[in-house]
Each structure stands twice: as C-alpha cells, then as structure tokens.
Amino acid sequence: MIPVIGYKDQKVAVLGLGRSGLATARALAAGGASPLLWDDSPEARARAEAEGFTLTDLSRHAALDGVAALIVSPGIPHLYPAPNRVIDRALDLGVPVDNDIGLFFQSFARPEWDNMDTTPRVIAVTGSNGKSTTTALIHHILQVAGRPTQMAGNIGTGVLSITPAQDGEVVVLELSSYQTELARALTPDIAVFTNLSPDHLDRHNGMGGYFAAKRRLFAEGGPDRAVVGVDEVEGRFLANQMGQGPGDDRVIRISSGQKLEGFGWSVFARKGFLAEWRKGRQMAAIDLRAVAGLPGAHNHQNACAAYAATRALGIAPRLIEQAFHSFAGLPHRSQLVGEKDGVRFINDSKATNVDSAAKALQAFPKIRWIAGGLGKDGGIAALQPFLGSVVKAYLIGHSARDFALQLGDTPHEICETMDRAVARAAAEAQADEVVLLAPAAASFDQYPNFEKRGEDFTARVAALISR
C-alpha cells in the first residue's frame, strides 16, 4: 500500500467504493487521514462497513463541511454530461476534487529514496486502443530484463494498493481519460500516448475534450520522455508541442505503417518489421511477423510503444526482442486460445467498437468472423472496407439481424448464440483460416461484460478441441 501524504488529521471524502475507492480509503487511513465514505450501492457500502469504515451520506447538504478534499472514482461524472450532485456541491464550496491517480503521484516518492542507488521510475500509458497490451508488454519486458517492476492503474491492481517502490523499480500504469482528466498531480517519468479514436465522448463533451484529457498527462505531467503515436493528427500535434524541433530526442515518435527517419528518435513498424532510428541512423530492427502474442498492425504499434518506453530506460534491443517472443498477450485481446487441424481460434472480445474490430480484421488473411452483441450507433457499416479478409461471418446477439443487413455481399449466418456460432465456424473452417471473435458490439445483451463473453468463447473452443 502507498500511504497518502498531505492529509494527516484531516477529513477526506471518498465517493465511490469499488476497487479504487476502497483502496483509496485504506491508503488515506494509513496516511493518518479520516476518510468519509459513500456509495449509492448498498452492496458497496456493506463491503466498506465490513472493513470497519464509517459511512457518511455525502449527498447531505452539510456533509462536505470541513472536508479537505473529495476523492472520486473514475466511473462517476465530474463535468460532462453533468457533474454528480456530490461533486457539484464540492465545486460550489471550493473543496478540491481529485482521484486516486492524483493521490498516487502526490504520495509515491518517499524520503528513503535518497538512499537508493537508482531512483524508482513511473511509466504511464494512455490512448484509445492498445493501452492494456502496451502496459502489460512494458511490464513483461522489464521482468525479462530483471528489473523490479509493478503494474497498476486501469489494469490489474489499484495504484494505491501497490507496495512502496524498491531500489531501481519501475511502476507501469495504464491510465484512462477519466483518470488523467481529474488527477491534480501527474508526474510520470515516461508518458506514452498510443493513438486516438472516438470513445467516451459523452464524458468529455466531444472529441476535443477527449483529446484534452489525454493531453494532460504530457502538458501538465512534464515527463522526461514522451512516447507519442503519430498515426493520427492529434498525436502529431502532441509530439510537436512536446518537442523543441524534429531533432529533440526527448520525444520518441512511434508509428505502425509510416517511415519516421527524420527525427531525433523514432520507432516504427512496416511490413512486419520494427525499426529504431536515432539522429538519422537505424539503430536496431526486429522481425515481428513470428511474434505470436502480437499479431496485426495494431499490435505492432503496441510493440513500438513498449519498445520505445523500455529503450528510454536503457534496456537492450536483444532483451526486448526476447521478451516479445515470450509475451503471451492479454486475455480477450487478440488472444490465441486454441488450434485444431490448422485452424486458429482468436479471442478478441475486447473489440467492442468498430475501430478495434477493424484492427482485428486486418490482422489475419482468412477469417471466420464471430460478431454481434449490443450494437453501437452506426452498427458495422464502417467496417465495409475491412471485410475482404472475411470468408464468412457468424452473427450473435441482439444486433445480429441489423449487422446482417450491413454486410453486403459478405457470406454470413445468423447464429444468435455463441455456442452455435463457434460450432458452425469450426465445422466450416479450413486449414490456415482463423476463427475470430471480434464482436464490434457491447456484450450486455447476453453477458455482464466483455470478459465473460470472451470466457464463454474460450470455454466452447476448449470443449471443441478436446473432442
């Protein structure tokens, strides 16, 4: 646990008692603060009471009187489409509103660091797609290189639940736009921006607000090194703002598809090969085509980001390449879950929108595509340019028939359930084809979350392979 500093003997309100909220309450108490806890969910309140915390209904008019700060969980709106009523009251009173990320950066450095040979570092990863894979890959590279490391944030452990850093340790954080927008302290040593595509626009009042939330990690965080994906105009703009010219190697530009040779430091992937360039010279190259855990151009972008971040720490290219080959990938993200008779089964249940599904459809040449669920605005019409690799689509869930109408000449079958879709796709698949779950839709019509949907697919594939 990271005890929160700066609030000893003061009252601090905590709104939202999920994983991060309870971890925040523990860390505040460990730092000598008096946390006042609330959640609208009776179940969440019961979990807090079971740990011995006292609950305070923060919606009461005088509940924030004398409170030093209000700490908010990421799922609670703080600005758009409208602030939560407790946050609105805090704004009226001038009570500082923060989150666990702000508390972490405020409290992570400790006096004992003065006696360490190598100061601990923080790498923070944000962006629209690939954050989790990039974060996990950086963490894996550090492990292979023998560096002490912890991974936290929007993936795995809450930031305040990790242990205090040891000598030379690197903490790798995945940060969402909800987290970067609100945190009052943001001081990563290395910040990574993967890419940008429309998401969470209601929470940020449009694309500009969404980008602004991501940009805070760099503009206000002031990292020593900025790793920036430049495949969208927002990334090019961010890289331009962070550097003092094209030769400034404090900015490492990354790309999947573009050649980036005219900069102080760049890492890019083209035709399956990763290349590192510094000051006009190629320094290293890695063949990514045989890296099973990182298939497709989108994962090659993730590889470039992780490579750049770990090279900035001085890790050798040969160790990074070794780590690439031993990286198993994350569950539900281009995850190879089985193979039978030359047919591979890939679980990309995390592909809940058109953009992420498009990346999955470009990763393999011959695809039996399982898609559907609770469709989003526009359905899958925008995927038309990416259907050339689809041998046949097998459609499930609430939007199956709507998706069928948008597939044009692509062969398809309405299966409705995962059980039937896996069985039909497996029965018709030929050697060298891929059965790919990339739903391009939310899961909530049939599953509580995308993880359960992916687990169902994986279980049915395992049963089929074992026959």
N, C-alpha and C positions, 0 to 999 in steps of 0.2 A: 504494500500500500504506500502511496505517496501522501503523507500528511499535508493538508493545505495550510500554507502560512499566510499571515496577514489578517486573520480574523479571531485571534485568541481573545476569549472572554466576550465575544460579540455574538449577537443573534444573526443567523443567516438562514433565509427561507429557501427551501428546495421544492420546486414544483415539478411533479412527475417522478414516479417511483419505480420505473423499470430498472433495467440493469445499470444504466449510467446514473440514475437518480439515487439508488441505494448505495452505490459505490461512492458517490459524492458525499452522501450523508456520513458514511463511515470515515472518509478522509477528512471531512470538516471536524468531526468529533475528535479524531486523532490529533488534529492540529490545535485543539483547545477551544473550538467554536461551539456554540449551542445551536444545532440545526433544528429548524421548524419545518416539519414535513407535511406535504399534502399531495394527494392524487384523487381524481374523481372516481377512480375504480375502487370499490370495496375490497376486492381481492388484493390489489396492490397495497392498500392501507393495512390489510391484515398481515401481509408479509413484513411490512415495516414494524408493526407492533410486535410481531414475533421476535424481532431482533432487539426489542427494548426501546425503540424510538417513540417519542411522544408526537402525536399528530396534532396539527393546528390547521383549521379550515382557513386557508389563505384568501378565500373569497369574501370573508367577513370584512366589513369596512375598516376596522382598526387593526387588522391582522398584521399589516406591514409597518405599523408604528414602531420605531426604534430598531428596525432591521437594517443591517449594514449592506446587504446585497440580496438579490433574488437570483437563484441559480435554476436554470430552465433546461428540461430535457429536450432533445432535438426535434421530437415529433410535435411539439407544441408551437403553434404560430405566434411569432413575436412582432410581426409587422404586417405582412400580407397573407391571405386576403383581408384579415383583420386581427389585431392582437387579441390573445386570450385575455379575459377580463381581469385576471390577476396581474398580468404583465401591463395591461392598460393602466391599472391603478398604480403600479410601480413607476411607470412613466410620468404619471401626474405628480407623484410625490418626489421624483428625482432619485428614487432608490436605484442604484446601479444594477443592471441586468446582465448576467454573464452565463456561461455554461461550463461544463467540466473541462473542456479543452482550454479555456482561459485560465481556470484554476491550475491545471496541469503545468502550463508554461510559466505561470507565476510561482510555482512551488517546486519544480523539478530539480533545479540547481540547489546543491547543499554545501554548507561550509567545508565538509570533508573532501570536496573535490580539489581543494587546494593542495592536498597531499597525494593526489593521484598522478601517475606518470603521463597518462593520456586522458584528457578531459572527455567525458561522455558526450555523445552527439545525438541529435534528433533529425531524422529524415521524415518529412511529411509529404504525403501523396494525395493529390486531389485531381479532379477532372470528371467527365461524364461517364465514360466507359473505361474499363480496364483497371480501375483503382485497386480493387481487391487482388487481382492477379499480380499487378505490379508490386504492391506492398508485400504480398507473400513471396514473390520471387526475390525481391531485395533481401528479405529476411532469410530466405534459403541460401542465397549466395554468401551472406555474412556467416551463416552456420558452417558452410563448406569451407570458407576461408579461415575458420577457427576464431572468429570474432565473437565476443559475448554480445547477445542481442535479445531484444524482446519486441513483440509485435502487438499493437493495440489500436484503439480508436473505433472506427466503424467496422472493424473486423476483429473477431476474437475477443480479447479482454478489454474492459473499460480502461481508459487512460489512467485513472486514479487507483486502479487495482493492481498495477504492475509493482514490482519490487523496486526500491531505490537503486539507482544505477551503480554498477561496479566500475572499476578502472577500465577505461577503453571501450565501454559498452556503447552500442548503437541501438536506439529505440526507433522503430519504424512505425509510423502512424498512417492509417488511412483516414482521411477527413472528408466528410460530405460538405456540400454547400450550406446546409443548415448549421453545421458546426463552425465553419470558417466565417460565416456571416456575423455570428453573435459573439464569438470569443473576444474578450477585451485584451488578452495577451496572445500574441502569435510570434514566436521567435525560433523557428526551425533553423538548423544549420544548413540543411539542404532541402529545398522545396521542389516538388515535382508536379507538373501540370501535364496530364496525358493528352486530353482532347476536349472538345466541347460539342455537344449536340443538345437539342431541346429536351428539357426534363424539369420537373418541379416548377413549372413556370407560374403556377398559381401562387406558390410560396414566395416568389421573387418578383412578381408583377411584370413578368416578361423576360425575354432573353437577355436584355441589358442588365437587369437586376441579378439574374442568374450568374452571368459572367462577372459582375462586380463582386459577388460573394466569393467566387473562386479567387479573383484577383487579390483580395485582401491578404491571402497567405503570402503573397510576394510583396505587394506595395507596402503593407504595414508590418509584415514579418521580417523584411530585410534579410533574407538568407544569404549566407556566404556564397552559395552556388545555387543557381536556378536552372533546373532541367525542364525545358519547355517544348511540348509538342507543337509543331508549326504547320500541321496539315490543315488547319482552319485559320481564317483571318484573325480570330481572337488570339490564337496562340502567337501568330506573327507580331501582332500588336503588343502583346505582353512581353515577348522577347526583346522587341525594340525598346520598350520602356525600361526594361531592367538593365540593358547594356549601354556602354558608352561608345558604341561603334561596333562594326562587324567583327573586329579582332578581339573584342573583350571576352576572354575565356571564362569569366565568372558566369556567363550564360552558356549553357550547353543545349543547342538546338537538336531536336530529335524528329525523325520522320519515318513513316512507312510508305515508301514509294518515291520520295523525292531525293535527288542527289544534293547534298549540302556540303560543298567543298570550299566555299569562300568565307568561312567564319573561323574565329579563333579556336572553337571546339565544337564539333558536331558528331552525332551518331545517327546513322540512318540504315534502313534495310531496303534492298531492292532485289527482286527475283530470288528471294530466299537467303540472301547473304547480308549479314550485318557488317558495317564498316565504321571504324572510328577515325575521324580526321582531326588533326590539330595543326593550326597555322600553315595550311596548305599541303600537309603531308599525311598520307594514310599511315596510321599507327598500328592498326590491328584489323583482323577480319574473322568472322565466324560464320560457318555454314549452318543456317537454322533449319534447313529442309529435313534433316533427320532428327530434329528435337521433338520427340513425340508429345511432350507436355505443352508445347507452344505451337499448335497448328494455325495456319492462316495469317493474313496480313495484319489483322488486328492484334494477334498475339506477338507478331514480330515487332509491332510498335511498343507493346508492353516490355518486350525483351530489350529494345533500345533504351527505354526509360530506366529499367533496372540496371542495365549495363552502365549507363551514364552516371547514375547515382552512386554506384559502388566504385566505379573508376575514380570519381571525385574523392573517394576515401582512400585511394591508392591501392585498391585490390587489383591484382594482375589479371590480364585478359585470359590467360590459360585457366585460372581458377574460376573465373566467371563462366567460361565455356564448359568446364567440368560440371558446374552447378546447373547450368541449363539442361544438360543431359540427364541429371538425376532429379529434376523437378517434375513432380507427378501432376501438377496442375491442381486447381481448386475444384471441389465438388460443384456440379451444376454449371460449370463454365468451360465449355469445350472439353469435357471430361470423358476420356475413353473408359467405358465401363464394361466392355466385353468384346470378344471377337469369335466368330464361328464361320468356318468354311470360307474364309477370305472376306467376310462381311464384318465391318467395324460398327460398333454401336456407340454413339456420342451423345452425352447428356449435356445440353446447353439450356437447361430450364431457366437460367438467369436471363436468357434472351427474351425479355418481356415486352420489348418495343421493336418497332420497325428497324431502327438503326442498328441495334445489336443483332437482330435476326439477319439483316443484310450482311453483316460481317461474317456470321456463321455460314451463310450460304455461299460466300466467296472462298471459304477455307478448304472446300473439298470439290473434286471434279464431278462425281456421280453420287447423287443424294436421293435417298428415300426420306422425304421430309415429313415429320410429325409436327403439326402446327395447330393452333387454336386455343381456346380458353375464353376469357372475358376480353373481347377485343377493345381496342382503344380508338379514339377519333380517327377516321380515315381508313380503319381496317388495315389491310395489307396491300392496298393499291400501289403504294410507293415501292413495293418490292418487285414490281414487274421487271425492271432491268436486271435483276439478280436471279431470275428463275431459270436461266439457261442450264444451270447445273442440276436442276431438279428432274429426276426421272419420273417421280410420281409423288404427290402429296397425300397425306393421310390426316384428315381433319377431325379434331375432337372439340368437345365443349360447347359452350353457349353460342359462340360465333362461327361454328363450323359451316353452316349454310351461307352466311354472309361472306366468309372467306372464299367459299367455292365460287361465288359469283365474280370474284376479283382475280381469279387465277387464269382467265383467258383460255389459251389452248393447252395449258399445262395439265397433264393427266392427274386426276385426283379421285379420292374416295372419301365419303363421309363415314367415319367410323364411330364418332361420338365419344367412345371411352378409350382410355389409354390401353386397356387390356386388348381390345380389338385392333387398335392401331399398331401396336407392337407386333401382334401375331400376324397381321396382314402384311406389314412391311417386311418382316423377317421371312415370311413364306415366299415373297416375290423378289427379294433382293438377290443379286448375282455377286459373284466374287469381284472384289475391288470396288464395290459400292459401299456407301456409308448410310446407316440408318441414323438420322439426326433428329433429336428433339430440340427444336428451336421455336418455341410457340408463337412468338411475336404478339403475345397477349398476356394479360394478367391471369392469375391462377384461381381467383376467388370464386369462380362458378363451381369448381369441383374440389378444390384443395384450399387449406388455410393459408398457404404461402407457396412460393416457387420451390422451396426446398422439399416440401412434401411431394410436390408434383415430380421433381427430379428423382426422389427416392422411390416413388411408385414405378417410374420408368426403369430405374436401375434394378429393382426387385424383379420386374417382369422379364427383363433381359437375362438376369441371372438364372431364373427358372427355365427360360427357353434354352440357354446354353448348356445347362446341366442335363438336359434330356438325352 
